[in-house]
Amino acid sequence: MFPHQAGPEPHGASWPPGGPRALRVLALADDLSGAAETAAALRRPARIVLGPAVTERPAPGEALVVDLDTRQLGAEPAASAVREAVRGADASTVLIKKTDSLLRGNLAAETAAYAEGAAALVIAPALPVAGRTVRDGVVHLHGTPLHATDAWRAEPLPAPPSVAAALGDPRTAPVPLTAVRGPAQELTEHLRALALAGRRPVCDAETDADLDAIAAAALRLGPGVRLMGTGGLAAALGRLLDAEGGASGDGPSPDGPSAEPARTAGRPLLVVVGTAEPAAVAQIAQLVAVGAFHTALSADLLAAPGACLPLTVDPYGITVVSVDHTHGVRPGAARRVVAGLARTVAAAPGPADLVLTGGETARRVLDALGITHLLPSGQIHHGAVRSLASDGRTVVTRPGSYGDTGSLLLIARALRPDDPLLTTDPAVPGAEHRASVPPPPVSPVPQGEFL
């Protein structure tokens, strides 16, 4: 069993206290795009707090999602942030920690800190919607083991051969698909037995139904049990609470556009692309093809101390800004580049509504703008979460590796359905303003994000 705990208690009438509707959910993420993905998946009223320092706690029936901003920290500061975030969580709070579906970040240190004081920790890192499954304790990308892909090409170390290796913890125990797909009560008892033996179950999963079974079995263990996994496990928890009456009906929908007004009157739309993913090149090209203004900023200039470059924003349409890394990024300069990009965006004429790709890029931009809270209202597509920022603007966050070629165009159309840039309808007003706006320079160089 875990230190200082008597182990998970059998599920009874006292759990959850007040019934599912009264459950509080505290979710932790190591970057902003992951926090937004989790908030949208939980199917209940949610707030995103830009941590790591946070004194708030979720209200009954609410999810509080904290971006700990630990992806780029060292192991010990990251672990300390996790410990502080869970300190004082009571029995009516369900805890879930969002992990990267490619096992990146301070996974071992943060998991060890998260497990401290828990009655049990149930781990399920699959994300079926993105083709990321777990079989025999190994993460697979569209059927290929993670360590046999190039998904860790930007990381300093090779990808771990298994979830257990990534955790670096001999107490992990595999839970095969046969157990996950077996009788529900048998899965619960299997998890309970592992927890009582001091083990940390790592569950195989290939479908959303597998994750549903894992989430349900974990909650049946009773209070003190903590969940850890991707946005897929968060979505399973959301479906479970929704089915049991846990959702109040006014939380964000995880599967489609939100009911938030599509446009904030008078605001331009600024798309900030910060990703080293090859798909970003085609995504930018889709927007440029329909007339968006694209400017690429020099990585070397952005990395200079205190850099804040001029940025022209089309006040009537869509501007895309990315990083020109034609000559690569100097070792150790990636975070300085993102910081310079954030300062540049924050200083641009505005305020603009924002589309931010990449968790590090999104967080640095919002920090530069002084934004501390987001209220998510739905997803445009998986991982592309629309929120209302604490300063009143609309913000869409999206992991850098998510979305197909049309992702950014789809997001822009969802935010600007009446924009003449995005429609062929001549009856839509506003086209007359287009010619008066001088376009920023457009670089032919493929663009991408570092963090």
Helices and strands as residue ranges (DSSP letters): G 20-22, E 24-29, H 32-41, E 46-50, E 63-67, H 75-86, E 93-98, H 107-115, E 120-124, G 128-130, E 132-135, E 138-141, E 144-145, G 146-148, H 163-167, E 172-175, H 177-180, H 184-196, E 200-203, H 208-219, E 225-229, H 231-243, E 269-273, H 279-289, E 293-298, H 299-302, E 318-324, H 334-347, E 353-357, H 359-369, E 373-381, E 384-389, E 394-398, H 407-415, G 431-436
